[in-house]
Amino acid sequence: MKESICGKSCSLCGDKAKFGCTGCLNTRGFANIASTKTCPIALCAYNKGTDCEACHACGIGYGCNTYKKKDNMSSERLARVMTRRNESKRLSTAFGLIILSVVLNVLSAVLGVGLFPSEAKTVAKLADYGSNVLQFASLIMFFTHSNYYKKAMYLWLVEIVLTVLSALTGSLIVAVIGVIAALFSTKALFEAHSDATVGIDRNIAMEWESLAKLYVTAYALTAASPLLVIVLALFGRLAVLALLAIVILLLVACIKYIILCVKTRNACDKYGKYAMN
């Protein structure tokens, strides 16, 4: 664990007095964010989640006046910077696919409710297939990024296999196991997003962790909604209200998912395109 967010030793830092830094020592992920607001170096290191070495060796430098330019970088440092930037471009494309996947998934869910003409069900199925294809494509792009994405992809493939088996056999047990696999797959995917973005924008990484809880809860309640409706039907309108609440929760989760994907994609683009001249 580093002594400070910026990577410097507080006792040896020559900029501490200059920036009025009160220190940011702690033992759990640099939780004392407030003190970094007085130090632009520490704030930059925290927000961008960089493995900060020193300003003169930094290859990121979002608007930082002490940013060392490309021509003055060591070849090793330049190679590391370019690798991370190329990776960010790939992540940006993958998150773009996820956005389309979620939109198609929501469209499929809405059209499949049964409130629309029978033709809508065909469109719903096509949207569902398209969503799965885009999800698979994004996971392929993510696959080599980290073990978190590998875990998410394996669980997603298990979910797909169980869903197909459930449709072929009509087995309720297989369907339930498939839903459980889907919950773990979703949780693993969001954890992977958090891990991938911590090196680009730490705050976005923390948002992924928070959204994971909301999205998994909404997904679980949606999967359990048929059972909840049966149980709550004994209480009259309560079943309808509960179902409506679940739909609203799922819609909110999906909207937040799309918004966070857009924010993440923009952060990746900014990280990948920042000039080095």
C-alpha positions in Angstrom: 0.0 0.0 0.0 1.4 3.4 -0.9 1.8 6.0 1.7 -0.2 8.6 -0.2 -2.5 8.8 -3.2 0.1 10.7 -5.3 2.7 8.1 -4.5 5.0 10.4 -2.6 6.2 10.2 0.9 4.4 12.9 2.9 7.4 13.5 5.1 9.6 14.1 2.0 7.1 15.9 -0.2 8.4 19.3 -1.3 4.9 20.3 -2.6 3.0 19.6 0.7 3.3 23.2 2.0 2.9 24.7 -1.5 -0.5 23.1 -2.0 -1.6 23.1 1.6 -1.9 19.4 1.6 -3.1 17.9 4.9 -2.1 14.4 4.0 -4.2 11.5 2.8 -2.9 8.6 4.8 -5.2 5.7 5.4 -5.4 1.9 5.1 -8.4 1.3 2.9 -8.2 2.6 -0.7 -7.3 6.2 0.0 -10.8 6.9 1.5 -9.9 10.3 2.8 -10.8 12.1 -0.4 -11.4 15.5 1.2 -7.8 16.2 1.8 -6.8 15.6 -1.8 -9.0 18.6 -3.0 -6.2 20.9 -1.8 -3.6 19.2 -3.8 -4.0 19.0 -7.6 -1.3 16.3 -7.8 -3.2 14.0 -5.4 -6.5 14.8 -6.9 -5.3 14.0 -10.4 -3.9 10.7 -9.2 -7.1 9.8 -7.3 -9.5 10.7 -10.1 -7.6 9.0 -12.9 -6.7 5.9 -10.8 -3.2 6.0 -12.0 -0.3 4.0 -10.6 1.3 7.3 -9.8 5.1 7.4 -9.8 5.9 11.0 -10.0 4.7 14.0 -12.1 7.9 14.0 -14.2 7.2 10.4 -15.2 3.5 10.7 -15.8 2.2 9.7 -19.2 -1.4 10.6 -18.5 -1.6 14.2 -17.4 -5.2 15.4 -17.9 -4.5 19.1 -18.2 -1.6 18.9 -15.8 1.0 21.6 -16.3 3.8 19.3 -15.2 2.9 16.6 -17.7 5.9 15.2 -19.3 5.6 15.2 -23.1 6.0 12.2 -25.4 9.4 13.3 -26.7 10.8 13.3 -23.2 9.5 10.0 -22.1 11.6 6.9 -21.7 10.8 4.2 -24.3 9.6 1.9 -21.5 7.2 4.5 -20.1 5.9 5.4 -23.6 5.2 1.7 -24.3 3.2 1.4 -21.1 1.2 4.5 -21.9 0.4 3.4 -25.4 -0.6 0.0 -24.2 -3.1 1.5 -21.8 -4.4 3.9 -24.4 -4.9 1.2 -27.0 -6.7 -0.8 -24.3 -9.0 2.1 -23.5 -10.0 2.4 -27.2 -10.9 -1.3 -27.2 -12.9 -0.8 -24.0 -14.7 2.2 -25.5 -15.9 0.1 -28.5 -16.9 -2.8 -26.2 -19.0 -0.4 -24.0 -20.6 0.9 -27.2 -21.8 -2.6 -28.0 -23.1 -3.0 -24.4 -25.2 0.1 -24.8 -26.8 -1.3 -27.9 -27.3 -4.6 -26.2 -29.1 -3.1 -23.2 -31.3 -1.0 -25.4 -32.3 -4.1 -27.4 -32.8 -6.0 -24.2 -35.2 -3.4 -22.8 -37.0 -3.3 -26.1 -37.4 -7.0 -26.0 -38.8 -6.9 -22.5 -41.3 -4.1 -23.2 -42.6 -5.7 -26.4 -42.8 -9.1 -24.8 -45.2 -8.0 -22.0 -48.3 -8.9 -24.0 -49.8 -5.4 -24.3 -48.9 -5.2 -28.0 -50.1 -7.0 -31.2 -48.8 -10.5 -31.8 -46.3 -9.2 -34.4 -44.6 -7.4 -31.5 -43.5 -10.8 -30.1 -41.5 -11.5 -33.2 -39.8 -8.2 -32.9 -39.2 -8.9 -29.2 -37.5 -12.2 -30.1 -35.3 -10.6 -32.7 -34.3 -7.9 -30.3 -33.5 -10.5 -27.7 -31.3 -12.4 -30.2 -29.6 -9.2 -31.2 -29.0 -8.3 -27.6 -27.3 -11.7 -26.9 -25.2 -11.4 -30.0 -24.0 -7.9 -29.0 -23.4 -9.1 -25.4 -21.3 -12.0 -26.7 -19.3 -9.6 -29.0 -18.6 -7.2 -26.2 -17.5 -10.1 -23.9 -15.1 -11.4 -26.6 -13.5 -7.9 -26.7 -13.3 -7.8 -22.9 -12.1 -11.4 -22.6 -8.4 -10.7 -22.6 -8.6 -7.6 -20.4 -8.8 -9.4 -17.1 -9.8 -12.6 -15.3 -12.9 -10.8 -14.1 -14.2 -10.7 -17.7 -13.3 -14.3 -18.3 -15.3 -15.3 -15.2 -18.3 -13.2 -16.4 -18.2 -14.8 -19.9 -18.0 -18.3 -18.6 -21.0 -17.7 -16.3 -22.9 -16.0 -19.2 -22.3 -19.1 -21.4 -23.5 -21.3 -18.6 -26.6 -19.1 -18.4 -27.3 -19.4 -22.2 -26.9 -23.2 -22.1 -29.3 -23.5 -19.2 -31.8 -21.2 -20.8 -31.8 -23.4 -24.0 -32.1 -26.6 -21.9 -34.9 -25.1 -20.0 -36.8 -24.2 -23.2 -36.2 -27.7 -24.6 -37.1 -29.7 -21.5 -39.5 -27.4 -19.8 -37.7 -28.2 -16.5 -38.4 -25.7 -13.7 -35.3 -26.7 -11.8 -33.1 -26.0 -14.9 -34.8 -22.6 -15.3 -34.2 -21.7 -11.7 -30.5 -22.7 -11.9 -30.3 -20.6 -15.1 -31.6 -17.6 -13.3 -29.1 -18.0 -10.5 -26.3 -18.3 -13.1 -27.6 -15.1 -14.7 -27.4 -13.3 -11.4 -23.8 -14.4 -10.8 -22.9 -13.6 -14.4 -24.3 -10.0 -14.1 -22.5 -9.5 -10.8 -19.3 -10.7 -12.2 -19.7 -8.5 -15.3 -20.2 -5.4 -13.2 -17.2 -6.2 -11.0 -15.2 -6.6 -14.2 -16.3 -3.2 -15.4 -15.3 -1.7 -12.0 -11.9 -3.4 -12.2 -11.4 -2.2 -15.8 -12.2 1.4 -15.2 -10.3 1.9 -12.0 -7.3 2.7 -14.0 -9.2 5.3 -16.1 -11.6 7.0 -13.6 -11.8 5.7 -10.1 -15.1 7.4 -9.4 -16.7 5.6 -12.3 -15.3 2.4 -11.0 -17.0 3.0 -7.7 -20.3 3.8 -9.5 -20.1 0.3 -11.2 -19.9 -1.3 -7.8 -23.0 0.6 -6.6 -24.9 -0.1 -9.7 -24.1 -3.9 -9.5 -26.2 -4.1 -6.3 -29.2 -2.2 -7.8 -29.1 -4.1 -11.1 -28.8 -7.6 -9.5 -31.6 -6.8 -7.1 -33.9 -5.6 -9.9 -33.0 -8.7 -12.0 -33.7 -11.1 -9.1 -37.1 -9.5 -8.4 -38.0 -9.6 -12.1 -37.1 -13.3 -12.2 -39.2 -13.9 -9.1 -42.1 -11.7 -10.2 -44.4 -14.6 -11.3 -44.1 -16.2 -7.9 -44.5 -12.9 -6.1 -47.7 -12.2 -8.2 -49.2 -15.6 -7.2 -48.4 -15.0 -3.5 -49.5 -11.4 -3.5 -52.7 -12.1 -5.5 -54.2 -13.1 -2.2 -54.1 -9.4 -1.2 -55.8 -8.0 -4.3 -54.3 -4.9 -5.8 -51.1 -5.4 -3.9 -49.9 -7.8 -6.5 -50.4 -5.3 -9.3 -48.6 -2.6 -7.3 -45.7 -4.9 -6.5 -45.4 -5.9 -10.2 -45.5 -2.2 -11.2 -42.8 -1.4 -8.6 -40.6 -4.2 -10.0 -41.0 -2.9 -13.5 -40.1 0.6 -12.5 -37.1 -0.6 -10.5 -35.8 -2.6 -13.5 -36.4 0.3 -15.8 -34.4 2.6 -13.5 -31.6 0.1 -13.3 -31.5 -0.2 -17.1 -31.5 3.5 -17.6 -28.7 4.0 -15.0 -26.8 1.1 -16.7 -27.0 2.8 -20.1 -26.0 6.2 -18.6 -23.0 4.7 -16.8 -21.9 2.8 -20.0 -22.0 6.2 -21.9 -20.0 7.9 -19.1 -17.5 5.0 -19.1 -17.2 5.1 -22.9 -16.6 8.8 -22.9 -13.9 8.4 -20.2 -12.2 5.7 -22.2 -12.3 8.0 -25.3 -10.8 10.9 -23.4 -8.1 8.6 -21.9 -7.3 7.1 -25.3 -7.2 10.3 -27.3 -5.4 12.7 -25.0 -2.7 14.3 -27.0 1.0 13.4 -26.5 2.9 16.1 -28.3 
